[in-house]
Amino acid sequence: MKLELDPSAPTPVFQQIIDQIHFQINTADLKPGEKLPSIRSLAAEYELATNTVAKAMRQLEFRGLIVAQDRSGYHVAESVAVSDSASRYQARGVSSDKTEVHNVVDHLDHGLFSNAFCKITEDYLTGNPDQCNVIHADGSGTKSIIGYLAYKETGDTSVFHGISQDSIVMNLDDLLCVGVNGRILISNTVNRNALNCPGEVVGALIEGSEKFLAQLREFGVNIYSGGGETADVGDLTGTIVVDSVAVSVMKKKEVISGEQIQPGLVIVGLSSTGQSSYEDKENSGIGSNGLTSARHDMLSHYYAENYPESFDGNVSRELMYCGPYKLQDPLPGSSLSVGEALLSPTRTYAPVVYKLLDEHPGLIRGLIHCSGGAQTKCMKFGGSPGLDNPNNSLDGKPVNGIHFIKDNLFPTPPIFKAIQSASKTQWKEMYKVFNMGHRMEVYCEAEQAETVLRVANSFNIDAQIIGRTEPSTSGNRLSLTHADEVFEYQG
């Protein structure tokens, strides 16, 4: 392997290493399985710091191009058929499916209900053996950076009201998926660069949080603030990061676990777009997932030039803010601007789910929040219908999973059409990153679907049967229909 590195070039040396090795893999100059020179030998040969070479190798590994093998260093991955869109996503330092995270956490204790949407523990808070604790942590992700850009451009701090909601909803709606319908206590953490995000920004975040919690309580959702923390961490971020943690106590007998999702159910999708009765304005449906891709693929290089603190300088600049739009530009096919669409607060489905749980106990067999993994999230859940019954077979093969079939999806909302058009992301990949029109799925018996539709409609939320579950002889899998194509995903 030969590298041609130029320390005087504007491109950082570590990025030159990444680009040249990536190119040699693409052109088959480096073959699958081929061993790469060690970090120390490359550093010595090109008179570089070992950390520079190690940083490049970690990026290549994150992209799935090379793999680390115990005691033998890095090798070219045996299969590097990564789509261009997926490669761009990974090159920005993010993962649509968080495989490397699941490789770690999947081996940890999964709690009382191993296939539940959230980890559930014994009731350590009150010591009641009939109850359990549910705790969840999440945040608004890089959506807060879009809020920061809008604030810097306009001086309007109210853009951060929605960011508070994003962080809360990403926790609240995950708790819904295990059947939480009692009191919830939530705490927020704001990590900021104080030079770029002064006190008025923190004040807007707190104001937005309190306003949203009060609004939820008006609709019967018993959620309360437990305070929070503001940390000035300018060395960690150039802008602002907003995270939350939520906790609740519930009865064990009321837990909705993934095992309750079985073949023979219908899937009712709750739309992520429009304006519900508890929202102040139209929602684009964007949610809080995939915003790193959306921000850079939608917004123009103007923002890279004017706000370098808003992106990672270690990532190739050609991947930063390479889109056609400014925030104030109209979004094609929509009454919203691009900025309004990207900053639409993440919709919560708590009023809908609380009403279903309270007025129709036992109706819900499963709830899936289409967040990380988006439309493919469902494959992580579901019982194993054939393992306990050797007579349960299909075409002579034992049933060992769920076949999720989604063949009646909502029309693709304008925001996702624009993202796909700007990024050229394959449609199959889009469904792994973005909710694409519905962000909550209710699994129930076919005869109960009309009740779910009626309750959702009572809050002015569109809902429809978007698919069904059938037996699978090849583990959990998903067949998803887009236009005239059927995309197949394997769990």
C-alpha positions, 0 to 999 in steps of 0.5 A: 500500500502506497500513500502520497501525503502532503502535509502542506495541503489544505486537507488534513493528513488524516483525511488524506489517509482516509481518502487514499485507502478508501480509493484503493479499496474501491478500485480493488488495489486493496483486496478484501481480507488484505492485511494493512500495515500497522499503525506504528509502521505507517507512522514511522514510514511517513513521519507522522504521529501515531494518533494521526494514523490511528484516527484515520483507521478508526474512521475507516473502520466506522465506515465499514471499510476495514476491520480490526482483528485481535493481534493482527491489526487492520484488514480490509473488510470482506464485504464493503458493499456499502451504499453511497448514501450509507457511506456518507452518513457514516463519514459524518460520524453517525450510524443509522442502525448503531450496530457497534452500540448494539454489539455492546449493549445487547450482551448486558442485562436486559431487565425484567422484560428482555424484549421490551422497548425500554429497560424495565427493572424491579421497583428500586424506588419504592420496593413494591414487588408488584411494580417496576421502574422504567427509565429512559435517556435521550435527546434532541440530537443534532437538531439543536444545531439547526435551532442554533443556526436559525437563532444566529440568523434571526436572533429569535430564541423561540426556536429553542422551544421546539428543541426542548419538546424534541428532547422530552418526546424522544423519552416520553414516546419510548416510555409509551411503548412499554405501556406507561400511562401514569406519572412521569418525572423528567429532567433536562440537561443542557450542554452549551458553549456559553460564548455562542449560546448565552443565557437567553438561549437557556431561558428559552429552552426552560420556558419551552420545556415548562410550556410543553409539559403544562400542555401535555397535562391538559391532555391527561398526560401526567408528566412533571419537571424534576429540574435539570442541569446546565453545563458550560462545556465549550471544549466539547461543543461549539453550539448546544446539546439538549438531553433528557431523562425520564422515569416512571413507576408502573405495575408489572401486569400492565407492561407491554413487551415485545413478545406480545407482537405475534403473527396475525396482527394489523399495524396501525400507523399514526401520522407524523404530519399535519396539525394535531389538536394539541399542536400550535402549528403544522408539523412537517413530520421530521421528528428528531432522527436523521437530522445530521444527514438532513442538515448537511444534505439540505442546507447550503455551504453558506452555513459552513462558511459563516458558522464553522462551530456548527460542524466537526472540522475533522470531517471532509468539508465536501460533506458539510452543508452541501445542499441547495437551501437556506433556512428561509427558502420555501420547501417544495410542495409545502406551505412551510419554509425549509427551516420551519420544516426541519425545526418542526417539533417532534410530535408526541403521541402520548394523548392518543396512547394514554386514551387507548390504554385508559379506555380500551385496556388490552387492545394494544398488543404492541407499540413501536416508536419509529425512531432510531432505525425508523421503519426497520425498528420493528424487527427488533421486537416480536415473540418467537411463535415457533420455538415453543410449538414444534407443530407451528410450521410454514411450508414445512419449515419451523416458524421462528420469527415475525414477517412485518409487511408494510404495504399501505404507507402514507404518502411521502411527506414533502420534507422527506422528498426534499431530503432524498432529492438533495442527498440522492439517498436510495429510497431503501436507505431513507426508510432506515433513517427517517420515519417517512410519514408515521412515527408510531405504530399500534399493533392490534387485532384487526377488529380493534383497528377501527377503535385506534383510528377513531381515537387518533382522529379525535386528536386530529391525527391521521391514522390508517392500517399500514400493514400486518404481521405474518409468520416467518421461517427466516427470523424477523424480517420486513417487506416494505412497499414504496411506489412500485418497489418492495424493499426487503430487510432482514432482522 
